[in-house]
Amino acid sequence: MAHQKKKTSPACAACDISVPHKICFTDQGKGPKGCPTVAYPSVLETANQAYAESDVNRFAHMASVQEAHCYANRDQKPYVMQPCKTRIVETCEFAKKMGYQRLGLAFCLGLASEAGTVGEIFSDHGFEVVSVCCKAGRSSKDLIGIEEEDKIFRGTDESMCNPVFQAMLLNRENVDFNILLGLCVGHDSLFFKYTNVPTTVLAVKDRVTGHNPLAAVYQADSYYRKIRHPDL
């Protein structure tokens, strides 16, 4: 039996074709070897069929409408992109477009002050807010087998972050839509696994950059170039 030639895996992040000439941007464009737009028609067809489901179609439709509404003066010709909405305003507007009334706010205890402001903003926009911090329940890290050397504050009965509890509690509260604020890497993943409703992210945890992880990416060839050399 002849060996089947393995397809090159998608590598969009490494594509060096300029945006105006990408096949995913224009039907006159081109793609590199392994380009998902060209090499995976059956997966694309299956994905596109999913939008036939009414709830998926409506969600995707409103998300695309919201995307356009984040740019001003789109009637101008020629058009130069003019972003005009912050992430939190965009979140509020999208939730209104979807008809959501009850929002879940899952946040890190380290961003309690920010969570207070975020909750107030959502309330000012007319939403009912149900909020749960990561340490709610005060489950001990002993529950997941954390040794003393892997605690932040050694010699204490340290509370663990409990994103499963956060998700389950918000499920029980019948929220329409969840917003994550500052959950750690991995903890956010568990929240996504256990939530029953659509979820978006307002901000992620980055202890070094003031929760702006792209700061390190933007300076990966200058002040943060050490991140390119994990063994040094």
HELIX and SHEET records of a PDB file:
HELIX    1   1 CYS A   12  ALA A   14  5                                   3    
HELIX    2   2 VAL A   19  HIS A   21  5                                   3    
HELIX    3   3 PRO A   36  ALA A   39  1                                   4    
HELIX    4   4 PRO A   41  ALA A   50  1                                  10    
HELIX    5   5 SER A   54  HIS A   69  1                                  16    
HELIX    6   6 ARG A   87  LYS A   97  1                                  11    
HELIX    7   7 LEU A  109  LEU A  111  5                                   3    
HELIX    8   8 ALA A  112  ASP A  124  1                                  13    
HELIX    9   9 LYS A  141  ILE A  144  5                                   4    
HELIX   10  10 GLU A  148  ASP A  150  5                                   3    
HELIX   11  11 PRO A  163  ARG A  172  1                                  10    
HELIX   12  12 HIS A  187  TYR A  194  1                                   8    
HELIX   13  13 LEU A  214  TYR A  218  1                                   5    
HELIX   14  14 ARG A  225  ARG A  228  5                                   4    
SHEET    1   A 4 GLU A 128  CYS A 133  0                                        
SHEET    2   A 4 ARG A 102  PHE A 107  1                                        
SHEET    3   A 4 PHE A 177  LEU A 181  1                                        
SHEET    4   A 4 THR A 199  ALA A 203  1                                        
END                                                                             
